[in-house]
Amino acid sequence: MEVDATRLVHLVRSLEKECADKRVVSEVLAKSELSGWDTTADSGTVDYDCEVLFVREACDALDDITFGAKAGLSYVNAQNINGYIGKYSHDLRAAIENTSKFHNLLGPAVTYSVRSTGNSACFEIEWKDRSYAKYHRHIEFMMFAGLSRMRALTNTNFFPLEVRFDHKVSTSLPAFQKLAGFPVVFGADAPEMILTLSSLELPIPTNDQRLREHLMEYGERLLKEQKDGDASLRSKVESVLMASLPGRILSADGVAGSLGLSPRTFARRLATEGLSYRDIVDQLRHDLAKTFMKDGMSLSEIAYSLGYADQAAFSTAFKRWTGVTPGRYK
């Protein structure tokens, strides 16, 4: 899935500022499958998987769970069609509504919207492909980058009432609170930003109706021309599994039904792609287990979240994956 490279360029430069050792930056790029990528580029596209992996690997290399959020809060220049449509909109609400129509051109895995809820408004991020919801550090980057872009558009350093994430970070919460300067909640129902209604009315100084209409017409043409690549079967399976968590892992037949396939057809398609349902489940659990540990979740919470009968069963699986017990890994 190719996406605009603007965010990744910013992330690389943020890592370079955080770490003077160029070898570390090179190692993170390599682990993100970006060896040889032109880090000085200001345009072009990049595989979305590489972007989300980069945030995770950078956090690990720095041993800083807040790197993605920090990088998000300094993301101001979006030199793409959405960036310019937002720049030429009338006010913040119009900018969000206008650009959300064309987000599929830049980030097909995620959508966003804004809705009024009584005395406040809610800016929501929703994953079209739930398999990406396992990348917690990238979700944090995206949410804080959204806030930073809103501030840049309105030329106002306003504060949201609250930012919420549906994953947990345990002991790292104070670090996020200090970084943000406003309430940050983890373990909520969904990733969202709560705004005052007045903030949505903030004017955008660069508003230009003629340019905005021209860009939106161009965006409509691009959407008509765009042919969405079909997600891989693995991605579709992971998306269904992620939607069933926490606490439940669907059977192969259950996933097949969710995808509109018979069990036999599902098994045949997995085999054709050299996959097995058990391996997909195992690898997803392994990936999530390591993320949950970095989030600071207890072993009993992780075991429950990943659908294991008890902590002992999870520990046995984890040792099989890594060769060490969960306690030693932590």
Backbone hydrogen bonds, N-H to C=O, Kabsch-Sander energy under -0.5 kcal/mol:
donor,donor_aa,acceptor,acceptor_aa,energy
3,V,46,V,-2.9
4,D,106,L,-0.7
5,A,44,G,-2.4
9,V,5,A,-2.4
10,H,6,T,-1.9
11,L,7,R,-2.4
12,V,8,L,-2.7
13,R,9,V,-2.2
14,S,10,H,-2.2
15,L,11,L,-2.2
16,E,12,V,-2.3
17,K,13,R,-1.6
18,E,14,S,-1.7
19,C,15,L,-2.3
22,K,20,A,-0.8
24,V,21,D,-0.9
25,V,21,D,-1.2
26,S,22,K,-2.3
27,E,23,R,-2.3
28,V,24,V,-2.4
29,L,25,V,-2.3
30,A,26,S,-2.3
31,K,27,E,-2.5
32,S,28,V,-1.3
33,E,30,A,-1.7
34,L,29,L,-3.2
37,W,34,L,-2.4
39,T,37,W,-1.0
41,A,38,D,-1.4
46,V,3,V,-2.4
48,Y,1,M,-3.3
50,C,47,D,-0.8
51,E,47,D,-1.3
52,V,48,Y,-2.1
53,L,49,D,-2.1
54,F,50,C,-2.1
55,V,51,E,-1.6
56,R,52,V,-1.5
57,E,53,L,-2.9
58,A,54,F,-2.6
59,C,55,V,-2.1
60,D,56,R,-2.0
61,A,57,E,-2.5
62,L,58,A,-2.2
63,D,59,C,-1.0
64,D,59,C,-2.1
67,F,64,D,-1.5
70,K,66,T,-2.7
71,A,67,F,-2.9
72,G,68,G,-2.2
73,L,69,A,-2.2
74,S,70,K,-0.7
74,S,71,A,-0.7
75,Y,72,G,-1.6
76,V,74,S,-0.9
78,A,76,V,-0.8
79,Q,77,N,-0.8
80,N,78,A,-1.8
84,Y,80,N,-2.1
85,I,81,I,-2.3
86,G,82,N,-2.5
87,K,83,G,-1.9
88,Y,84,Y,-1.6
89,S,86,G,-1.4
92,L,202,L,-1.8
93,R,200,L,-2.4
95,A,91,D,-2.3
96,I,92,L,-2.3
97,E,93,R,-2.6
98,N,94,A,-3.0
99,T,95,A,-2.4
100,S,96,I,-2.0
101,K,97,E,-0.7
101,K,98,N,-0.6
102,F,99,T,-1.5
103,H,100,S,-0.7
105,L,102,F,-1.9
106,L,103,H,-1.5
107,G,103,H,-3.2
110,V,107,G,-1.7
111,T,126,E,-3.0
113,S,124,E,-1.7
115,R,122,C,-1.8
117,T,120,S,-3.4
119,N,117,T,-0.6
120,S,117,T,-1.0
121,A,195,L,-2.9
122,C,115,R,-3.3
123,F,193,M,-3.1
124,E,113,S,-2.6
124,E,122,C,-0.7
125,I,191,P,-1.8
126,E,111,T,-2.9
128,K,109,A,-2.0
128,K,126,E,-0.6
129,D,109,A,-1.5
130,R,128,K,-0.6
132,Y,129,D,-2.0
133,A,130,R,-1.6
134,K,131,S,-0.8
135,Y,132,Y,-1.6
136,H,134,K,-1.5
139,I,135,Y,-1.8
140,E,136,H,-2.1
141,F,137,R,-1.9
142,M,138,H,-2.6
143,M,139,I,-2.3
144,F,140,E,-2.3
145,A,141,F,-2.5
146,G,142,M,-2.0
147,L,143,M,-1.7
148,S,144,F,-2.3
149,R,145,A,-2.4
150,M,146,G,-2.0
151,R,147,L,-2.3
152,A,148,S,-2.3
153,L,149,R,-2.6
154,T,150,M,-2.0
155,N,151,R,-1.1
156,T,151,R,-1.5
158,F,156,T,-1.6
161,L,194,I,-2.3
162,E,194,I,-1.3
163,V,183,P,-1.8
164,R,192,E,-3.4
165,F,185,V,-2.3
172,S,169,V,-1.9
173,L,170,S,-1.6
175,A,172,S,-0.6
176,F,172,S,-1.5
177,Q,173,L,-2.5
178,K,174,P,-2.6
179,L,175,A,-2.0
180,A,176,F,-2.5
181,G,177,Q,-2.7
185,V,163,V,-3.0
187,G,165,F,-0.7
187,G,167,H,-1.8
188,A,165,F,-3.1
192,E,164,R,-1.7
192,E,190,A,-0.5
193,M,123,F,-2.8
194,I,162,E,-3.2
195,L,121,A,-3.0
195,L,193,M,-0.6
197,L,119,N,-0.7
200,L,196,T,-1.0
201,E,197,L,-0.6
201,E,198,S,-0.7
202,L,199,S,-1.3
204,I,90,H,-2.1
207,N,204,I,-1.9
208,D,88,Y,-1.6
212,R,208,D,-2.4
213,E,209,Q,-2.5
214,H,210,R,-1.9
215,L,211,L,-2.5
216,M,212,R,-2.5
217,E,213,E,-2.0
218,Y,214,H,-1.9
219,G,215,L,-2.6
220,E,216,M,-2.1
221,R,217,E,-1.7
222,L,218,Y,-2.1
223,L,219,G,-2.3
224,K,220,E,-1.8
225,E,221,R,-1.8
226,Q,222,L,-1.7
228,D,226,Q,-0.6
236,K,232,S,-2.2
237,V,233,L,-2.6
238,E,234,R,-2.8
239,S,235,S,-2.3
240,V,236,K,-1.9
241,L,237,V,-2.4
242,M,238,E,-2.9
243,A,239,S,-1.7
244,S,240,V,-0.9
244,S,241,L,-0.8
245,L,241,L,-0.8
245,L,242,M,-0.7
247,G,305,S,-1.7
250,L,248,R,-0.5
255,V,251,S,-2.3
256,A,252,A,-2.6
257,G,253,D,-2.3
258,S,254,G,-1.8
259,L,255,V,-1.7
260,G,257,G,-1.2
261,L,256,A,-3.0
266,F,262,S,-2.8
267,A,263,P,-2.3
268,R,264,R,-2.2
269,R,265,T,-2.5
270,L,266,F,-2.2
271,A,267,A,-2.2
272,T,268,R,-2.2
273,E,269,R,-1.5
274,G,271,A,-1.5
275,L,270,L,-3.1
280,I,276,S,-2.0
281,V,277,Y,-2.3
282,D,278,R,-2.6
283,Q,279,D,-2.8
284,L,280,I,-2.2
285,R,281,V,-2.6
286,H,282,D,-2.3
287,D,283,Q,-2.4
288,L,284,L,-2.7
289,A,285,R,-2.8
290,K,286,H,-1.8
291,T,287,D,-1.8
292,F,288,L,-3.2
293,M,289,A,-2.0
294,K,290,K,-1.8
295,D,291,T,-1.7
296,G,292,F,-0.5
296,G,293,M,-1.2
297,M,292,F,-2.2
302,I,298,S,-2.3
303,A,299,L,-2.6
304,Y,300,S,-2.0
305,S,301,E,-2.9
306,L,302,I,-2.2
307,G,304,Y,-1.8
308,Y,303,A,-2.7
314,F,310,D,-1.6
315,S,311,Q,-2.8
316,T,312,A,-2.2
317,A,313,A,-1.9
318,F,314,F,-2.8
319,K,315,S,-2.2
320,R,316,T,-1.5
321,W,317,A,-1.9
322,T,318,F,-2.6
323,G,319,K,-2.4
329,Y,325,T,-2.3
330,K,326,P,-2.4
